[in-house]
Amino acid sequence: MSTATLIPPTADHTHDEQVTTLACPHCKKQFSPAVDATQPPRLQGAKCTNCKLFVPARVVAAAFAVRS
C-alpha cells in the first residue's frame, strides 16, 4: 500500500485559504489533490500532476488525518 506525504501549507496564503499539498508516492513531487467525489468509490482520488499516478481518496484522506 502506498502512502502520501502531507506538506504543510505555506505562510504566504491568507487565513481563509488553506492550501495543502501532497508528495506523490511515486515521483515525490508536490501537488494539490482534487478528489472528485462524484465518481464511484473505486474511482475517487487524485492524479499527480507530474507523473499522472492515481492516488486513491483513502490515501489522500489518511494523509490529511495525520496532519489533524
MIDOSE-1310 file (N, C-alpha, C; in nm, 2 decimals, decimal comma, always signed):
residues 68
msta	+0,08/-0,12/+0,00/+0,00/+0,00/+0,00/+0,09/+0,12/+0,00; +0,06/+0,22/-0,09/+0,14/+0,34/-0,10/+0,09/+0,44/+0,00; +0,18/+0,53/+0,04/+0,14/+0,64/+0,13/+0,18/+0,77/+0,07; +0,10/+0,87/+0,10/+0,13/+1,01/+0,05/+0,18/+1,09/+0,17
tlip	+0,27/+1,18/+0,14/+0,32/+1,26/+0,25/+0,26/+1,40/+0,24; +0,21/+1,44/+0,35/+0,14/+1,57/+0,36/+0,25/+1,68/+0,38; +0,24/+1,79/+0,30/+0,33/+1,90/+0,31/+0,25/+2,01/+0,37; +0,29/+2,08/+0,48/+0,21/+2,18/+0,54/+0,19/+2,30/+0,45
ptad	+0,08/+2,38/+0,46/+0,06/+2,50/+0,38/+0,17/+2,60/+0,41; +0,20/+2,68/+0,31/+0,30/+2,79/+0,32/+0,24/+2,91/+0,39; +0,32/+2,99/+0,45/+0,27/+3,11/+0,53/+0,22/+3,22/+0,44; +0,25/+3,22/+0,31/+0,21/+3,33/+0,23/+0,06/+3,33/+0,18
hthd	-0,02/+3,23/+0,23/-0,16/+3,23/+0,20/-0,24/+3,30/+0,30; -0,36/+3,35/+0,26/-0,45/+3,41/+0,36/-0,50/+3,31/+0,46; -0,56/+3,36/+0,57/-0,60/+3,27/+0,67/-0,73/+3,19/+0,63; -0,81/+3,24/+0,54/-0,93/+3,18/+0,49/-0,89/+3,07/+0,39
eqvt	-0,79/+3,09/+0,32/-0,75/+2,99/+0,21/-0,65/+2,90/+0,27; -0,68/+2,77/+0,27/-0,59/+2,67/+0,32/-0,55/+2,58/+0,20; -0,43/+2,59/+0,16/-0,38/+2,51/+0,05/-0,29/+2,40/+0,11; -0,32/+2,28/+0,08/-0,25/+2,16/+0,13/-0,20/+2,08/+0,01
tlac	-0,07/+2,05/+0,01/-0,02/+1,97/-0,10/+0,03/+1,83/-0,05; +0,03/+1,74/-0,13/+0,08/+1,61/-0,10/+0,21/+1,58/-0,18; +0,29/+1,49/-0,13/+0,41/+1,45/-0,21/+0,36/+1,31/-0,27; +0,38/+1,30/-0,40/+0,34/+1,18/-0,47/+0,42/+1,06/-0,42
phck	+0,35/+0,95/-0,40/+0,42/+0,83/-0,35/+0,52/+0,78/-0,46; +0,50/+0,81/-0,58/+0,59/+0,76/-0,69/+0,71/+0,85/-0,72; +0,67/+0,98/-0,76/+0,78/+1,07/-0,81/+0,82/+1,17/-0,70; +0,75/+1,17/-0,58/+0,79/+1,26/-0,47/+0,77/+1,41/-0,50
kqfs	+0,71/+1,44/-0,61/+0,68/+1,58/-0,64/+0,55/+1,63/-0,56; +0,55/+1,75/-0,53/+0,43/+1,80/-0,46/+0,32/+1,84/-0,56; +0,19/+1,81/-0,51/+0,08/+1,85/-0,59/-0,04/+1,87/-0,50; -0,14/+1,95/-0,54/-0,26/+1,98/-0,47/-0,36/+1,88/-0,51
pavd	-0,40/+1,79/-0,43/-0,50/+1,69/-0,47/-0,64/+1,74/-0,48; -0,71/+1,71/-0,59/-0,85/+1,75/-0,61/-0,93/+1,62/-0,62; -0,99/+1,57/-0,51/-1,06/+1,44/-0,51/-1,20/+1,47/-0,57; -1,24/+1,39/-0,67/-1,37/+1,41/-0,73/-1,47/+1,31/-0,67
atqp	-1,56/+1,36/-0,58/-1,65/+1,28/-0,50/-1,77/+1,23/-0,59; -1,78/+1,28/-0,71/-1,90/+1,24/-0,79/-1,87/+1,10/-0,86; -1,75/+1,06/-0,86/-1,72/+0,93/-0,92/-1,75/+0,81/-0,82; -1,76/+0,69/-0,88/-1,79/+0,57/-0,79/-1,67/+0,56/-0,69
prlq	-1,69/+0,50/-0,58/-1,59/+0,49/-0,48/-1,45/+0,44/-0,52; -1,45/+0,34/-0,61/-1,32/+0,29/-0,65/-1,24/+0,39/-0,75; -1,31/+0,49/-0,80/-1,25/+0,58/-0,89/-1,23/+0,72/-0,82; -1,26/+0,73/-0,69/-1,24/+0,86/-0,62/-1,09/+0,87/-0,58
gakc	-1,03/+0,98/-0,61/-0,89/+1,00/-0,58/-0,84/+1,12/-0,66; -0,71/+1,13/-0,66/-0,65/+1,24/-0,73/-0,53/+1,19/-0,81; -0,50/+1,27/-0,92/-0,38/+1,23/-1,00/-0,27/+1,33/-0,98; -0,15/+1,27/-0,97/-0,03/+1,36/-0,96/-0,02/+1,43/-1,09
tnck	+0,01/+1,56/-1,08/+0,02/+1,65/-1,20/+0,15/+1,62/-1,27; +0,25/+1,56/-1,21/+0,37/+1,53/-1,28/+0,38/+1,40/-1,35; +0,35/+1,29/-1,27/+0,37/+1,16/-1,33/+0,23/+1,09/-1,36; +0,12/+1,15/-1,32/-0,02/+1,11/-1,35/-0,05/+0,98/-1,27
lfvp	+0,02/+0,95/-1,16/-0,01/+0,84/-1,08/-0,15/+0,87/-1,01; -0,24/+0,77/-1,01/-0,36/+0,78/-0,94/-0,34/+0,76/-0,79; -0,38/+0,85/-0,70/-0,37/+0,84/-0,56/-0,51/+0,82/-0,51; -0,55/+0,70/-0,45/-0,68/+0,68/-0,41/-0,73/+0,78/-0,30
arvv	-0,85/+0,81/-0,29/-0,91/+0,90/-0,19/-0,87/+0,86/-0,05; -0,87/+0,73/-0,02/-0,84/+0,68/+0,11/-0,70/+0,72/+0,15; -0,60/+0,72/+0,06/-0,47/+0,76/+0,09/-0,46/+0,91/+0,11; -0,53/+0,99/+0,03/-0,54/+1,13/+0,05/-0,60/+1,16/+0,18
aaaf	-0,71/+1,10/+0,22/-0,77/+1,12/+0,35/-0,68/+1,08/+0,46; -0,61/+0,97/+0,45/-0,52/+0,93/+0,56/-0,41/+1,03/+0,58; -0,36/+1,09/+0,47/-0,25/+1,20/+0,48/-0,31/+1,32/+0,55; -0,43/+1,36/+0,52/-0,49/+1,47/+0,59/-0,52/+1,44/+0,74
avrs	-0,55/+1,31/+0,77/-0,58/+1,28/+0,91/-0,45/+1,28/+0,99; -0,34/+1,25/+0,93/-0,21/+1,26/+1,01/-0,18/+1,40/+1,05; -0,22/+1,50/+0,97/-0,19/+1,64/+0,99/-0,28/+1,69/+1,11; -0,40/+1,64/+1,11/-0,50/+1,69/+1,21/-0,46/+1,66/+1,35
